[in-house]
Amino acid sequence: MTTTTSGTAKVTLPADNQILITREFNAPRHLVWKAYTTPDLVKRWWAGQRGNVTSAEIDLRVGGKWRYVMDAGAGFEVAFHGEFREIDAPSRLVNTEAYEGIPDPDGHAGLVTVTFTEKDGRTHLEMLCEYNDKVDRDAVIESGMEGGMQESMDQLEIVAVDLS
Amino acid sequence: MPVNDLVTLLGLAQPQVSKHLRVLREVDLVRVRDEGRQRMYRLNSEPLKPIHDWLRRYEQMWDERFDLLEQVLDELKEEDDDNDD
């Protein structure tokens, strides 16, 4: 029987320019690494409930690029890209992350360090995201809200259509 | 809670604890009342709620992602087990 760990991501703000996301998975880390770095598998989880991943490109080598595109409905596309800085499979991955929906994406790019630690067949994932400053960090958190807003608007539209 | 208890719990010197308490009182995260000769401190988490709500939306996005990732992992585990047989 599989023990799921649904809805247990923890987000904290260790410093003004940082976001720390942690989560435990009921799987050994070589599989978490695989799901995290294989394009066809990334496509299945990266959009969450907010749309579909239409493209996931990963050139997994130091200096290699990655780019994910999500269709969030109503022709609204969300794209991120970045470059791999450190790769130590299956325990550590460092990459930049830039949101293409703002002016000068690369100037506001974050540096993301993901560590995978295995214990008793389970994997503890720690994702530290560092930005230029508090303004950029807060913008990233707000963009998560934007996704939430988008969902709410969609829900509102369904209700409105039902009423008409 | 009296300040002496906080000193014991935190393992800090009393002036330090008092200094922290003063700052926390200024932003209304800690409230104080006099009980006889003692000052009793209690946490007031209300001002933290907007911050918590603000962060919760972002956290929710990661919950959605990681819940799906967990499903992918369940499949990968089965494949792994099959290969072991």
gemmi code that builds the backbone of each chain (N, CA, C; Angstrom):
import gemmi

chains = {
    "A": [
        ("MET", (0.857, -1.200, 0.000), (0.000, 0.000, 0.000), (0.881, 1.234, 0.000)),
        ("THR", (0.558, 2.181, -0.853), (1.335, 3.405, -0.960), (0.832, 4.467, 0.008)),
        ("THR", (1.770, 5.024, 0.747), (1.407, 6.138, 1.616), (1.616, 7.425, 0.840)),
        ("THR", (0.561, 8.114, 0.534), (0.746, 9.372, -0.170), (0.984, 10.481, 0.850)),
        ("THR", (1.563, 11.560, 0.367), (1.880, 12.670, 1.256), (1.273, 13.941, 0.676)),
        ("SER", (0.045, 13.829, 0.217), (-0.631, 14.911, -0.491), (-0.678, 16.218, 0.299)),
        ("GLY", (-0.377, 17.305, -0.432), (-0.546, 18.635, 0.147), (0.332, 18.963, 1.319)),
        ("THR", (1.598, 18.577, 1.264), (2.442, 18.814, 2.425), (3.678, 19.647, 2.107)),
        ("ALA", (3.633, 20.382, 1.008), (4.750, 21.278, 0.704), (4.759, 22.398, 1.742)),
        ("LYS", (5.979, 22.734, 2.205), (6.116, 23.822, 3.173), (6.903, 24.951, 2.523)),
        ("VAL", (6.393, 26.153, 2.606), (7.099, 27.307, 2.071), (7.476, 28.235, 3.211)),
        ("THR", (8.757, 28.555, 3.309), (9.212, 29.517, 4.315), (10.094, 30.568, 3.642)),
        ("LEU", (10.350, 31.668, 4.342), (11.142, 32.765, 3.791), (12.340, 33.018, 4.711)),
        ("PRO", (13.443, 32.241, 4.497), (14.588, 32.325, 5.416), (15.274, 33.687, 5.398)),
        ("ALA", (15.227, 34.402, 4.271), (15.827, 35.737, 4.188), (14.976, 36.576, 3.241)),
        ("ASP", (15.244, 37.890, 3.212), (14.421, 38.810, 2.415), (14.389, 38.464, 0.926)),
        ("ASN", (15.468, 37.833, 0.447), (15.523, 37.549, -0.993), (15.364, 36.055, -1.289)),
        ("GLN", (14.905, 35.285, -0.313), (14.845, 33.837, -0.486), (13.454, 33.250, -0.275)),
        ("ILE", (13.221, 32.117, -0.957), (12.058, 31.273, -0.690), (12.601, 29.852, -0.511)),
        ("LEU", (12.142, 29.171, 0.527), (12.553, 27.784, 0.728), (11.318, 26.896, 0.690)),
        ("ILE", (11.350, 25.914, -0.232), (10.224, 24.995, -0.373), (10.704, 23.601, 0.002)),
        ("THR", (9.999, 22.928, 0.886), (10.393, 21.571, 1.264), (9.206, 20.634, 1.109)),
        ("ARG", (9.513, 19.370, 0.841), (8.462, 18.369, 0.644), (9.104, 16.998, 0.780)),
        ("GLU", (8.354, 16.054, 1.327), (8.857, 14.692, 1.403), (8.090, 13.823, 0.430)),
        ("PHE", (8.779, 12.901, -0.217), (8.151, 11.998, -1.176), (8.360, 10.552, -0.751)),
        ("ASN", (7.321, 9.763, -0.985), (7.391, 8.352, -0.631), (7.994, 7.550, -1.789)),
        ("ALA", (9.247, 7.864, -2.099), (9.960, 7.191, -3.190), (11.459, 7.435, -3.022)),
        ("PRO", (12.273, 6.503, -3.510), (13.728, 6.722, -3.431), (14.148, 7.874, -4.342)),
        ("ARG", (15.284, 8.477, -4.010), (15.595, 9.738, -4.688), (15.992, 9.579, -6.152)),
        ("HIS", (16.472, 8.404, -6.550), (16.819, 8.302, -7.972), (15.556, 8.413, -8.834)),
        ("LEU", (14.415, 8.044, -8.262), (13.158, 8.195, -9.001), (12.660, 9.638, -8.958)),
        ("VAL", (12.854, 10.300, -7.804), (12.463, 11.712, -7.712), (13.298, 12.528, -8.701)),
        ("TRP", (14.571, 12.210, -8.750), (15.475, 12.889, -9.689), (15.004, 12.676, -11.127)),
        ("LYS", (14.625, 11.447, -11.423), (14.160, 11.111, -12.772), (12.896, 11.906, -13.133)),
        ("ALA", (11.938, 11.943, -12.196), (10.686, 12.660, -12.443), (10.919, 14.162, -12.553)),
        ("TYR", (11.978, 14.620, -11.910), (12.276, 16.047, -11.860), (13.043, 16.528, -13.094)),
        ("THR", (13.741, 15.611, -13.765), (14.642, 16.042, -14.841), (14.341, 15.412, -16.204)),
        ("THR", (13.266, 14.627, -16.308), (12.899, 14.004, -17.585), (11.727, 14.763, -18.207)),
        ("PRO", (11.916, 15.357, -19.398), (10.881, 16.222, -19.995), (9.475, 15.618, -19.999)),
        ("ASP", (9.327, 14.383, -20.455), (7.992, 13.791, -20.539), (7.346, 13.633, -19.158)),
        ("LEU", (8.168, 13.470, -18.138), (7.623, 13.344, -16.780), (7.329, 14.720, -16.184)),
        ("VAL", (8.203, 15.693, -16.467), (7.973, 17.067, -15.999), (6.638, 17.581, -16.527)),
        ("LYS", (6.345, 17.228, -17.779), (5.079, 17.656, -18.396), (3.865, 17.237, -17.586)),
        ("ARG", (4.020, 16.167, -16.838), (2.859, 15.633, -16.113), (2.604, 16.314, -14.770)),
        ("TRP", (3.576, 17.028, -14.247), (3.349, 17.642, -12.928), (3.576, 19.143, -12.848)),
        ("TRP", (4.383, 19.719, -13.731), (4.836, 21.099, -13.531), (3.710, 22.151, -13.560)),
        ("ALA", (2.627, 21.880, -14.287), (1.545, 22.872, -14.369), (0.608, 22.814, -13.168)),
        ("GLY", (0.748, 21.812, -12.333), (-0.196, 21.661, -11.228), (-1.610, 21.529, -11.773)),
        ("GLN", (-2.553, 22.243, -11.145), (-3.939, 22.216, -11.635), (-4.225, 23.443, -12.487)),
        ("ARG", (-3.157, 24.135, -12.928), (-3.363, 25.443, -13.552), (-3.315, 25.430, -15.057)),
        ("GLY", (-3.183, 24.255, -15.655), (-3.138, 24.195, -17.107), (-2.401, 22.948, -17.556)),
        ("ASN", (-1.923, 22.977, -18.808), (-1.162, 21.854, -19.342), (0.214, 22.320, -19.770)),
        ("VAL", (1.200, 21.472, -19.545), (2.539, 21.797, -20.028), (2.580, 21.445, -21.509)),
        ("THR", (2.807, 22.440, -22.357), (2.830, 22.201, -23.804), (4.231, 21.891, -24.303)),
        ("SER", (5.239, 22.302, -23.520), (6.609, 22.040, -23.938), (7.522, 21.982, -22.724)),
        ("ALA", (8.399, 20.994, -22.708), (9.421, 20.906, -21.659), (10.715, 20.468, -22.316)),
        ("GLU", (11.682, 21.369, -22.333), (12.982, 21.049, -22.926), (14.043, 21.087, -21.819)),
        ("ILE", (14.848, 20.048, -21.769), (15.880, 19.973, -20.735), (17.190, 19.481, -21.351)),
        ("ASP", (18.196, 20.314, -21.311), (19.529, 19.917, -21.766), (20.386, 19.778, -20.504)),
        ("LEU", (20.323, 18.570, -19.927), (20.865, 18.364, -18.581), (22.379, 18.206, -18.576)),
        ("ARG", (23.051, 19.335, -18.684), (24.510, 19.394, -18.506), (24.838, 20.800, -18.035)),
        ("VAL", (25.976, 20.963, -17.386), (26.341, 22.281, -16.866), (26.456, 23.261, -18.043)),
        ("GLY", (25.753, 24.365, -17.954), (25.700, 25.336, -19.052), (24.554, 25.051, -20.011)),
        ("GLY", (23.920, 23.883, -19.864), (22.779, 23.514, -20.708), (21.537, 24.300, -20.313)),
        ("LYS", (20.626, 24.466, -21.288), (19.430, 25.270, -21.028), (18.193, 24.393, -20.791)),
        ("TRP", (17.209, 24.986, -20.110), (15.903, 24.337, -19.972), (14.820, 25.376, -20.242)),
        ("ARG", (13.662, 24.904, -20.685), (12.531, 25.817, -20.907), (11.223, 25.034, -20.785)),
        ("TYR", (10.319, 25.525, -19.931), (8.996, 24.929, -19.759), (7.933, 25.938, -20.188)),
        ("VAL", (6.921, 25.456, -20.916), (5.809, 26.313, -21.314), (4.505, 25.673, -20.861)),
        ("MET", (3.653, 26.493, -20.282), (2.362, 26.005, -19.814), (1.251, 26.804, -20.484)),
        ("ASP", (0.223, 26.093, -20.919), (-0.973, 26.744, -21.441), (-1.964, 26.845, -20.288)),
        ("ALA", (-2.189, 28.083, -19.825), (-3.044, 28.282, -18.651), (-4.487, 28.595, -19.038)),
        ("GLY", (-4.832, 28.305, -20.280), (-6.210, 28.526, -20.725), (-6.409, 29.896, -21.327)),
        ("ALA", (-7.398, 30.021, -22.210), (-7.752, 31.298, -22.862), (-6.543, 31.930, -23.552)),
        ("GLY", (-5.691, 31.083, -24.142), (-4.526, 31.578, -24.884), (-3.460, 32.197, -24.004)),
        ("PHE", (-3.564, 31.987, -22.694), (-2.606, 32.552, -21.752), (-1.460, 31.576, -21.534)),
        ("GLU", (-0.270, 31.981, -22.013), (0.898, 31.109, -21.898), (1.845, 31.578, -20.805)),
        ("VAL", (2.350, 30.636, -20.054), (3.319, 30.937, -19.010), (4.591, 30.163, -19.337)),
        ("ALA", (5.705, 30.861, -19.468), (6.955, 30.183, -19.816), (8.089, 30.588, -18.878)),
        ("PHE", (8.879, 29.617, -18.528), (10.079, 29.831, -17.707), (11.268, 29.207, -18.434)),
        ("HIS", (12.429, 29.788, -18.260), (13.630, 29.152, -18.800), (14.813, 29.411, -17.863)),
        ("GLY", (15.891, 28.704, -18.129), (17.075, 28.921, -17.312), (18.233, 28.068, -17.789)),
        ("GLU", (19.272, 28.072, -16.980), (20.506, 27.372, -17.332), (20.958, 26.538, -16.135)),
        ("PHE", (21.484, 25.368, -16.421), (21.994, 24.508, -15.339), (23.401, 24.948, -14.929)),
        ("ARG", (23.594, 25.086, -13.638), (24.892, 25.547, -13.127), (25.676, 24.416, -12.457)),
        ("GLU", (24.965, 23.548, -11.736), (25.628, 22.408, -11.072), (24.710, 21.209, -11.197)),
        ("ILE", (25.293, 20.062, -11.540), (24.494, 18.840, -11.616), (25.225, 17.731, -10.884)),
        ("ASP", (24.607, 17.209, -9.845), (25.198, 16.113, -9.100), (24.094, 15.085, -8.835)),
        ("ALA", (23.788, 14.282, -9.878), (22.683, 13.324, -9.786), (23.015, 12.220, -8.781)),
        ("PRO", (22.055, 11.767, -7.983), (20.680, 12.269, -7.866), (20.490, 13.121, -6.609)),
        ("SER", (21.516, 13.922, -6.230), (21.415, 14.585, -4.935), (21.324, 16.103, -4.997)),
        ("ARG", (21.817, 16.716, -6.074), (21.846, 18.185, -6.068), (21.791, 18.755, -7.476)),
        ("LEU", (20.955, 19.792, -7.626), (20.791, 20.451, -8.916), (20.719, 21.959, -8.687)),
        ("VAL", (21.552, 22.715, -9.410), (21.509, 24.174, -9.299), (21.246, 24.747, -10.681)),
        ("ASN", (20.226, 25.590, -10.775), (19.914, 26.208, -12.062), (19.333, 27.598, -11.880)),
        ("THR", (19.420, 28.400, -12.946), (18.744, 29.695, -12.919), (17.315, 29.485, -13.382)),
        ("GLU", (16.456, 30.446, -13.047), (15.047, 30.348, -13.426), (14.515, 31.742, -13.727)),
        ("ALA", (14.090, 31.956, -14.984), (13.600, 33.271, -15.394), (12.178, 33.152, -15.923)),
        ("TYR", (11.322, 34.068, -15.493), (9.926, 34.099, -15.939), (9.842, 34.987, -17.168)),
        ("GLU", (9.346, 34.432, -18.272), (9.366, 35.165, -19.541), (8.267, 36.217, -19.647)),
        ("GLY", (7.378, 36.262, -18.673), (6.251, 37.191, -18.735), (6.557, 38.602, -18.244)),
        ("ILE", (7.825, 38.886, -17.929), (8.183, 40.225, -17.446), (9.297, 40.796, -18.317)),
        ("PRO", (9.478, 42.134, -18.325), (10.606, 42.707, -19.065), (11.926, 42.234, -18.452)),
        ("ASP", (12.924, 42.021, -19.281), (14.252, 41.581, -18.843), (14.203, 40.352, -17.913)),
        ("PRO", (13.674, 39.240, -18.426), (13.543, 38.037, -17.583), (14.859, 37.611, -16.934)),
        ("ASP", (15.940, 37.627, -17.722), (17.207, 37.113, -17.197), (17.813, 38.031, -16.135)),
        ("GLY", (17.499, 39.329, -16.216), (17.963, 40.270, -15.209), (17.305, 40.043, -13.854)),
        ("HIS", (16.137, 39.394, -13.876), (15.415, 39.126, -12.624), (15.409, 37.633, -12.281)),
        ("ALA", (16.272, 36.880, -12.954), (16.276, 35.429, -12.769), (16.636, 35.062, -11.335)),
        ("GLY", (16.052, 33.984, -10.867), (16.408, 33.451, -9.561), (17.438, 32.346, -9.716)),
        ("LEU", (18.114, 32.031, -8.615), (19.022, 30.897, -8.600), (18.395, 29.834, -7.698)),
        ("VAL", (18.148, 28.662, -8.274), (17.415, 27.617, -7.558), (18.349, 26.446, -7.245)),
        ("THR", (18.465, 26.108, -5.977), (19.282, 24.973, -5.551), (18.358, 23.900, -4.986)),
        ("VAL", (18.310, 22.758, -5.632), (17.460, 21.672, -5.156), (18.338, 20.556, -4.618)),
        ("THR", (18.043, 20.120, -3.387), (18.772, 18.978, -2.844), (17.793, 17.852, -2.534)),
        ("PHE", (18.199, 16.642, -2.849), (17.393, 15.454, -2.624), (18.136, 14.583, -1.607)),
        ("THR", (17.500, 14.326, -0.473), (18.123, 13.486, 0.551), (17.251, 12.260, 0.771)),
        ("GLU", (17.864, 11.084, 0.737), (17.071, 9.862, 0.916), (17.257, 9.272, 2.300)),
        ("LYS", (16.118, 8.842, 2.879), (16.185, 8.147, 4.162), (15.073, 7.113, 4.217)),
        ("ASP", (15.428, 5.875, 4.485), (14.460, 4.772, 4.565), (13.552, 4.707, 3.332)),
        ("GLY", (14.138, 4.907, 2.168), (13.363, 4.787, 0.927), (12.505, 6.005, 0.608)),
        ("ARG", (12.547, 7.012, 1.491), (11.798, 8.242, 1.229), (12.767, 9.364, 0.880)),
        ("THR", (12.259, 10.359, 0.161), (13.127, 11.449, -0.274), (12.654, 12.779, 0.275)),
        ("HIS", (13.583, 13.501, 0.872), (13.306, 14.849, 1.347), (13.847, 15.827, 0.304)),
        ("LEU", (12.953, 16.634, -0.231), (13.358, 17.611, -1.246), (13.409, 19.005, -0.614)),
        ("GLU", (14.501, 19.711, -0.878), (14.649, 21.073, -0.393), (15.003, 21.964, -1.571)),
        ("MET", (14.176, 22.970, -1.809), (14.398, 23.852, -2.949), (14.583, 25.275, -2.437)),
        ("LEU", (15.812, 25.777, -2.560), (16.101, 27.139, -2.107), (16.158, 28.060, -3.325)),
        ("CYS", (15.277, 29.055, -3.369), (15.227, 29.997, -4.484), (15.737, 31.345, -4.003)),
        ("GLU", (16.779, 31.835, -4.674), (17.378, 33.113, -4.270), (17.237, 34.136, -5.390)),
        ("TYR", (16.826, 35.354, -5.022), (16.603, 36.406, -6.000), (17.483, 37.609, -5.703)),
        ("ASN", (17.504, 38.581, -6.670), (18.329, 39.783, -6.495), (18.001, 40.491, -5.193)),
        ("ASP", (16.722, 40.637, -4.929), (16.301, 41.404, -3.759), (14.886, 40.997, -3.354)),
        ("LYS", (14.381, 41.683, -2.352), (13.054, 41.389, -1.805), (11.957, 41.648, -2.843)),
        ("VAL", (12.141, 42.706, -3.643), (11.126, 43.066, -4.649), (10.930, 41.907, -5.636)),
        ("ASP", (12.049, 41.365, -6.127), (11.969, 40.253, -7.079), (11.393, 39.004, -6.414)),
        ("ARG", (11.822, 38.757, -5.183), (11.310, 37.590, -4.440), (9.800, 37.695, -4.265)),
        ("ASP", (9.338, 38.866, -3.836), (7.907, 39.048, -3.600), (7.108, 38.932, -4.906)),
        ("ALA", (7.698, 39.388, -6.012), (7.014, 39.289, -7.310), (6.762, 37.826, -7.672)),
        ("VAL", (7.722, 36.960, -7.331), (7.563, 35.535, -7.617), (6.406, 34.960, -6.799)),
        ("ILE", (6.330, 35.348, -5.540), (5.240, 34.871, -4.682), (3.889, 35.395, -5.195)),
        ("GLU", (3.888, 36.645, -5.637), (2.658, 37.232, -6.190), (2.236, 36.510, -7.462)),
        ("SER", (3.203, 36.075, -8.263), (2.863, 35.405, -9.522), (2.167, 34.081, -9.239)),
        ("GLY", (2.510, 33.456, -8.097), (1.780, 32.263, -7.668), (0.335, 32.609, -7.388)),
        ("MET", (0.127, 33.825, -6.840), (-1.227, 34.287, -6.573), (-1.982, 34.531, -7.862)),
        ("GLU", (-1.247, 35.050, -8.852), (-1.844, 35.304, -10.153), (-2.461, 34.029, -10.707)),
        ("GLY", (-1.712, 32.923, -10.563), (-2.237, 31.639, -11.009), (-3.526, 31.318, -10.285)),
        ("GLY", (-3.500, 31.581, -8.972), (-4.699, 31.343, -8.177), (-5.857, 32.213, -8.636)),
        ("MET", (-5.519, 33.482, -8.954), (-6.533, 34.403, -9.449), (-7.132, 33.883, -10.744)),
        ("GLN", (-6.243, 33.399, -11.615), (-6.677, 32.865, -12.910), (-7.698, 31.755, -12.694)),
        ("GLU", (-7.393, 30.859, -11.779), (-8.320, 29.768, -11.462), (-9.646, 30.304, -10.962)),
        ("SER", (-9.546, 31.296, -10.064), (-10.771, 31.873, -9.502), (-11.619, 32.497, -10.597)),
        ("MET", (-10.952, 33.185, -11.526), (-11.680, 33.816, -12.628), (-12.356, 32.763, -13.494)),
        ("ASP", (-11.649, 31.667, -13.734), (-12.232, 30.565, -14.505), (-13.480, 30.030, -13.820)),
        ("GLN", (-13.354, 29.856, -12.501), (-14.491, 29.360, -11.721), (-15.654, 30.333, -11.817)),
        ("LEU", (-15.300, 31.615, -11.730), (-16.314, 32.674, -11.805), (-17.031, 32.608, -13.151)),
        ("GLU", (-16.259, 32.366, -14.191), (-16.824, 32.296, -15.538), (-17.811, 31.134, -15.640)),
        ("ILE", (-17.435, 29.994, -15.045), (-18.326, 28.826, -15.071), (-19.648, 29.159, -14.389)),
        ("VAL", (-19.527, 29.807, -13.246), (-20.734, 30.196, -12.509), (-21.579, 31.161, -13.345)),
        ("ALA", (-20.904, 32.136, -13.945), (-21.605, 33.148, -14.739), (-22.332, 32.507, -15.926)),
        ("VAL", (-21.655, 31.547, -16.575), (-22.256, 30.872, -17.725), (-23.478, 30.070, -17.276)),
        ("ASP", (-23.340, 29.408, -16.130), (-24.458, 28.636, -15.577), (-25.668, 29.521, -15.304)),
        ("LEU", (-25.388, 30.733, -14.855), (-26.468, 31.645, -14.471), (-27.185, 32.222, -15.687)),
        ("SER", (-26.431, 32.352, -16.799), (-27.020, 33.035, -17.964), (-27.976, 32.121, -18.717)),
    ],
    "B": [
        ("MET", (2.637, 34.161, 29.897), (3.874, 33.561, 30.395), (4.780, 34.648, 30.979)),
        ("PRO", (5.326, 34.435, 32.170), (6.229, 35.448, 32.732), (7.588, 35.426, 32.042)),
        ("VAL", (8.274, 36.557, 32.097), (9.525, 36.704, 31.368), (10.573, 35.674, 31.813)),
        ("ASN", (10.554, 35.302, 33.113), (11.533, 34.319, 33.601), (11.387, 32.966, 32.901)),
        ("ASP", (10.145, 32.577, 32.650), (9.907, 31.318, 31.937), (10.477, 31.371, 30.524)),
        ("LEU", (10.292, 32.545, 29.891), (10.825, 32.709, 28.529), (12.341, 32.635, 28.541)),
        ("VAL", (12.953, 33.235, 29.565), (14.416, 33.194, 29.696), (14.886, 31.741, 29.782)),
        ("THR", (14.189, 30.945, 30.593), (14.558, 29.537, 30.757), (14.373, 28.771, 29.446)),
        ("LEU", (13.223, 28.983, 28.814), (12.910, 28.262, 27.572), (13.895, 28.577, 26.453)),
        ("LEU", (14.244, 29.862, 26.348), (15.072, 30.303, 25.227), (16.559, 30.140, 25.501)),
        ("GLY", (16.929, 30.057, 26.775), (18.347, 29.955, 27.117), (19.099, 31.231, 26.777)),
        ("LEU", (18.393, 32.374, 26.808), (19.036, 33.660, 26.548), (19.064, 34.463, 27.847)),
        ("ALA", (19.887, 35.497, 27.858), (19.941, 36.356, 29.044), (18.687, 37.219, 29.100)),
        ("GLN", (18.314, 37.580, 30.322), (17.058, 38.320, 30.487), (17.004, 39.663, 29.736)),
        ("PRO", (18.102, 40.459, 29.721), (18.025, 41.721, 28.964), (17.739, 41.487, 27.479)),
        ("GLN", (18.327, 40.406, 26.943), (18.112, 40.066, 25.532), (16.651, 39.732, 25.278)),
        ("VAL", (16.095, 38.898, 26.156), (14.697, 38.491, 26.009), (13.785, 39.715, 26.101)),
        ("SER", (14.081, 40.587, 27.032), (13.275, 41.798, 27.206), (13.324, 42.680, 25.958)),
        ("LYS", (14.510, 42.732, 25.365), (14.682, 43.541, 24.156), (13.816, 42.973, 23.020)),
        ("HIS", (13.873, 41.643, 22.850), (13.040, 40.985, 21.827), (11.558, 41.250, 22.085)),
        ("LEU", (11.183, 41.132, 23.366), (9.779, 41.322, 23.720), (9.307, 42.746, 23.412)),
        ("ARG", (10.208, 43.697, 23.640), (9.850, 45.096, 23.376), (9.556, 45.291, 21.879)),
        ("VAL", (10.433, 44.731, 21.038), (10.230, 44.852, 19.585), (8.937, 44.149, 19.170)),
        ("LEU", (8.708, 42.959, 19.707), (7.507, 42.197, 19.353), (6.233, 42.913, 19.820)),
        ("ARG", (6.351, 43.622, 20.945), (5.189, 44.393, 21.434), (4.897, 45.570, 20.522)),
        ("GLU", (5.974, 46.202, 20.030), (5.806, 47.356, 19.152), (5.024, 47.002, 17.898)),
        ("VAL", (5.199, 45.771, 17.399), (4.471, 45.356, 16.189), (3.248, 44.510, 16.552)),
        ("ASP", (2.887, 44.516, 17.810), (1.657, 43.877, 18.300), (1.652, 42.353, 18.129)),
        ("LEU", (2.842, 41.740, 18.064), (2.889, 40.277, 17.986), (2.905, 39.657, 19.378)),
        ("VAL", (3.179, 40.490, 20.354), (3.156, 40.043, 21.744), (2.344, 41.055, 22.561)),
        ("ARG", (1.483, 40.563, 23.426), (0.709, 41.448, 24.312), (1.054, 41.151, 25.758)),
        ("VAL", (0.877, 42.152, 26.589), (1.321, 42.034, 27.964), (0.230, 42.526, 28.920)),
        ("ARG", (0.141, 41.860, 30.060), (-0.742, 42.393, 31.119), (-0.069, 42.169, 32.473)),
        ("ASP", (-0.386, 43.040, 33.407), (0.195, 42.933, 34.748), (-0.667, 42.026, 35.604)),
        ("GLU", (0.015, 41.074, 36.233), (-0.697, 40.171, 37.144), (0.046, 40.200, 38.467)),
        ("GLY", (-0.450, 40.977, 39.406), (0.270, 41.192, 40.659), (1.587, 41.877, 40.362)),
        ("ARG", (2.694, 41.288, 40.808), (3.995, 41.888, 40.565), (4.614, 41.411, 39.246)),
        ("GLN", (3.918, 40.445, 38.609), (4.488, 39.878, 37.382), (3.851, 40.454, 36.123)),
        ("ARG", (4.655, 40.548, 35.078), (4.116, 40.919, 33.773), (3.964, 39.625, 32.975)),
        ("MET", (2.758, 39.411, 32.478), (2.489, 38.194, 31.725), (2.442, 38.513, 30.226)),
        ("TYR", (3.231, 37.736, 29.470), (3.298, 37.952, 28.017), (2.539, 36.843, 27.294)),
        ("ARG", (1.853, 37.235, 26.226), (1.264, 36.193, 25.387), (1.411, 36.564, 23.912)),
        ("LEU", (1.424, 35.528, 23.086), (1.559, 35.715, 21.642), (0.246, 36.215, 21.065)),
        ("ASN", (0.352, 37.161, 20.122), (-0.815, 37.568, 19.358), (-0.504, 37.327, 17.879)),
        ("SER", (-1.012, 36.243, 17.331), (-0.603, 35.843, 15.975), (-1.425, 36.548, 14.891)),
        ("GLU", (-2.404, 37.314, 15.300), (-3.307, 37.969, 14.328), (-2.564, 38.743, 13.220)),
        ("PRO", (-1.530, 39.581, 13.581), (-0.856, 40.339, 12.512), (-0.130, 39.452, 11.493)),
        ("LEU", (0.110, 38.180, 11.853), (0.818, 37.284, 10.929), (-0.120, 36.708, 9.872)),
        ("LYS", (-1.405, 36.793, 10.123), (-2.365, 36.124, 9.242), (-2.305, 36.612, 7.784)),
        ("PRO", (-2.255, 37.958, 7.547), (-2.167, 38.401, 6.151), (-0.943, 37.829, 5.442)),
        ("ILE", (0.188, 37.728, 6.169), (1.413, 37.183, 5.567), (1.205, 35.707, 5.245)),
        ("HIS", (0.598, 35.013, 6.183), (0.337, 33.595, 5.990), (-0.576, 33.377, 4.779)),
        ("ASP", (-1.639, 34.173, 4.695), (-2.572, 34.051, 3.568), (-1.869, 34.336, 2.239)),
        ("TRP", (-1.030, 35.364, 2.262), (-0.305, 35.787, 1.062), (0.582, 34.642, 0.547)),
        ("LEU", (1.272, 33.988, 1.495), (2.190, 32.919, 1.131), (1.446, 31.632, 0.768)),
        ("ARG", (0.272, 31.462, 1.331), (-0.493, 30.218, 1.177), (-0.827, 29.932, -0.295)),
        ("ARG", (-1.104, 30.998, -1.061), (-1.459, 30.798, -2.475), (-0.276, 30.198, -3.230)),
        ("TYR", (0.901, 30.722, -2.919), (2.120, 30.235, -3.568), (2.392, 28.785, -3.148)),
        ("GLU", (2.197, 28.522, -1.851), (2.400, 27.173, -1.329), (1.449, 26.181, -2.004)),
        ("GLN", (0.223, 26.647, -2.240), (-0.786, 25.810, -2.875), (-0.340, 25.351, -4.272)),
        ("MET", (0.312, 26.284, -5.000), (0.801, 25.931, -6.330), (1.783, 24.765, -6.240)),
        ("TRP", (2.681, 24.810, -5.258), (3.668, 23.737, -5.096), (3.000, 22.452, -4.624)),
        ("ASP", (1.971, 22.586, -3.797), (1.202, 21.400, -3.398), (0.625, 20.702, -4.620)),
        ("GLU", (0.022, 21.494, -5.514), (-0.563, 20.918, -6.738), (0.500, 20.202, -7.559)),
        ("ARG", (1.628, 20.878, -7.743), (2.713, 20.290, -8.537), (3.224, 19.000, -7.906)),
        ("PHE", (3.507, 19.078, -6.611), (4.141, 17.931, -5.961), (3.166, 16.766, -5.785)),
        ("ASP", (1.869, 17.059, -5.662), (0.892, 15.964, -5.594), (0.904, 15.178, -6.907)),
        ("LEU", (1.007, 15.898, -8.034), (1.082, 15.231, -9.334), (2.407, 14.473, -9.479)),
        ("LEU", (3.487, 15.115, -8.998), (4.804, 14.469, -9.050), (4.764, 13.147, -8.269)),
        ("GLU", (4.055, 13.165, -7.155), (3.920, 11.952, -6.339), (3.233, 10.830, -7.146)),
        ("GLN", (2.243, 11.201, -7.944), (1.568, 10.200, -8.796), (2.551, 9.605, -9.801)),
        ("VAL", (3.355, 10.483, -10.408), (4.368, 10.017, -11.358), (5.305, 9.033, -10.650)),
        ("LEU", (5.686, 9.380, -9.421), (6.617, 8.538, -8.659), (6.020, 7.165, -8.364)),
        ("ASP", (4.726, 7.130, -8.065), (4.070, 5.838, -7.804), (4.221, 4.914, -9.013)),
        ("GLU", (4.058, 5.488, -10.210), (4.217, 4.691, -11.437), (5.654, 4.234, -11.620)),
        ("LEU", (6.579, 5.165, -11.381), (7.998, 4.828, -11.546), (8.405, 3.718, -10.584)),
        ("LYS", (7.848, 3.749, -9.377), (8.172, 2.719, -8.388), (7.709, 1.350, -8.858)),
        ("GLU", (6.498, 1.306, -9.433), (5.981, 0.030, -9.935), (6.874, -0.518, -11.035)),
        ("GLU", (7.280, 0.391, -11.973), (8.184, -0.032, -13.050), (9.474, -0.579, -12.464)),
        ("ASP", (10.006, 0.141, -11.467), (11.230, -0.273, -10.810), (11.090, -1.671, -10.201)),
        ("ASP", (9.971, -1.903, -9.524), (9.711, -3.211, -8.892), (9.631, -4.291, -9.957)),
        ("ASP", (8.951, -3.986, -11.091), (8.816, -4.960, -12.173), (10.193, -5.371, -12.691)),
        ("ASN", (11.064, -4.361, -12.836), (12.397, -4.640, -13.352), (13.215, -5.515, -12.398)),
        ("ASP", (12.921, -5.367, -11.112), (13.658, -6.141, -10.106), (13.290, -7.616, -10.137)),
        ("ASP", (12.027, -7.920, -10.616), (11.559, -9.308, -10.588), (12.334, -10.194, -11.547)),
    ],
}
model = gemmi.Model(1)
for chain_id, residues in chains.items():
    chain = gemmi.Chain(chain_id)
    for i, (resn, *xyz) in enumerate(residues, 1):
        res = gemmi.Residue()
        res.name, res.seqid = resn, gemmi.SeqId(i, " ")
        for name, pos in zip(("N", "CA", "C"), xyz):
            atom = gemmi.Atom()
            atom.name, atom.element = name, gemmi.Element(name[0])
            atom.pos, atom.b_iso = gemmi.Position(*pos), 0.0
            res.add_atom(atom)
        chain.add_residue(res)
    model.add_chain(chain)
structure = gemmi.Structure()
structure.add_model(model)
structure.setup_entities()
